Amino acid sequence: MSLFNVYPLFDITPVKAADVFVYDKNGTEYLDLYGGHAVISIGHSHPTYVQNIRKQLSDLGFYSNSIQNPLQEALAKELTQQSNCNNYQLFLCNSGAEANENALKLASFHTNKKKILSFSNSFHGRTSAAVAATDNTKIVAPINAQQEVEFCDLGDLTTVEKALQKGDVCAVIIECIQGVGGLDESTTSFYQDLAELCKKYQAILIADEVQSGFGRTGDFFAFQKHGVQPDIISMAKGMGNGFPIGGILIHPSIKASYGLLGTTFGGNHLACAASLSVLEVLQQEKLLANATRISEYFKKKAAAIPQIKNIKGRGLMLGLEFDFPIATLRKDLIYKQHLFTGSAKNPNLLRILPPLTLKEQHVDFFFKGLKTELNKQQ
Ligand SMILES: Cc1ncc(COP(=O)(O)O)c(C=O)c1O
């Protein structure tokens, strides 16, 4: 049987990882500035994480959502404390797309409307409503195209209000700082006005924090920089440090009822143990502050390289923009300098999404390798 060939693969086979490093089957060490696509938050195979998951597995790996699960309660409590999102309700699922799918569905239940408003260059996942709200027609199948979605440009409030005025929009979904799209972010006044417009026209504001959440930008959630209060916040990637878990935080104005949402695997014991370990380490090692500090160091070093035309993003959700496509550079960084980095929809943007444990010496190592490859191009 062959694998369904949907991923272009680098010819590297990782077999082990520790903190910010990944090791392939030949024992070669790679510095991971990609974090398996912004997933690794507290570092690969963190000892606390490994120990807690191992213990949980030996006690109880899984039971369904038909019994009491104190780990879900503990996760909700710890999430409230660290995120300062007080009084929100937590619903757990398994991935980013699923988190957004549930968020959109809940918005539709709550408002009894069905149109979604989304933004150019957005990415929200590959399930039905989430993919329809994603600005990439190549991944939207005819079955998904039945969703009603209108796209606006990020920052364009006039078009947003025109769309909302029709009164049929159930949800506005937004990545406060765009991930795959290329790290664009609008102004604080845009996000605040957007939240006001959602209230005015009774549309649910969904902050997609799947990539930016759990401290990646230096704030627990990226929207917090702008002082807005979304109705629903979706989370995944960094939440489990590689263990599949997603979730939504739901404002208390949205009421639950039995059967409204549901999942078999969501919120299982192992996933909760993983996410609780992430929160424990984020706090113990002060990783949000580290993300902010190392980000400044990284940006300073990037500013000294003339080939870099623009430095985008914040915290450890960064992008280096060049005036040429970075595909070959990215390959050379991996194969010749043993540096994992990411790409974006913008072909000139090299993305940097490392574990939040990154230190100055790792940044120095990256720039040494980057400069070597850039100098070869001259
Ligand atoms: C902002 C954002 N939302 C949603 C998703 C979808 O998450 P998943 O791949 O876990 O379904 C992603 C994945 O890259 C993402 O970056």
The ligand as an SDF file (V2000), in Angstrom:
LIG
                    3D

 16 16  0  0  0  0  0  0  0  0999 V2000
   -4.2660   30.0230   12.0140 C   0  0  0  0  0  0  0  0  0  0  0  0
   -4.5550   28.5710   11.7700 C   0  0  0  0  0  0  0  0  0  0  0  0
   -5.8100   28.1280   11.9310 N   0  0  0  0  0  0  0  0  0  0  0  0
   -6.1170   26.8280   11.7410 C   0  0  0  0  0  0  0  0  0  0  0  0
   -5.1620   25.9220   11.3510 C   0  0  0  0  0  0  0  0  0  0  0  0
   -5.5490   24.4830   11.1400 C   0  0  0  0  0  0  0  0  0  0  0  0
   -5.0200   23.6750   12.1440 O   0  0  0  0  0  0  0  0  0  0  0  0
   -4.9120   22.0830   11.9600 P   0  0  0  0  0  0  0  0  0  0  0  0
   -3.8890   21.8580   10.9040 O   0  0  0  0  0  0  0  0  0  0  0  0
   -4.5020   21.6000   13.3330 O   0  0  0  0  0  0  0  0  0  0  0  0
   -6.2510   21.5920   11.5890 O   0  0  0  0  0  0  0  0  0  0  0  0
   -3.8380   26.3490   11.1560 C   0  0  0  0  0  0  0  0  0  0  0  0
   -2.8070   25.3870   10.7130 C   0  0  0  0  0  0  0  0  0  0  0  0
   -1.7750   25.7260   10.1910 O   0  0  0  0  0  0  0  0  0  0  0  0
   -3.5290   27.7050   11.3690 C   0  0  0  0  0  0  0  0  0  0  0  0
   -2.3090   28.1800   11.1810 O   0  0  0  0  0  0  0  0  0  0  0  0
  1  2  1  0
  2  3  1  0
  2 15  2  0
  3  4  2  0
  4  5  1  0
  5  6  1  0
  5 12  2  0
  6  7  1  0
  7  8  1  0
  8  9  2  0
  8 10  1  0
  8 11  1  0
 12 13  1  0
 12 15  1  0
 13 14  2  0
 15 16  1  0
M  END
$$$$
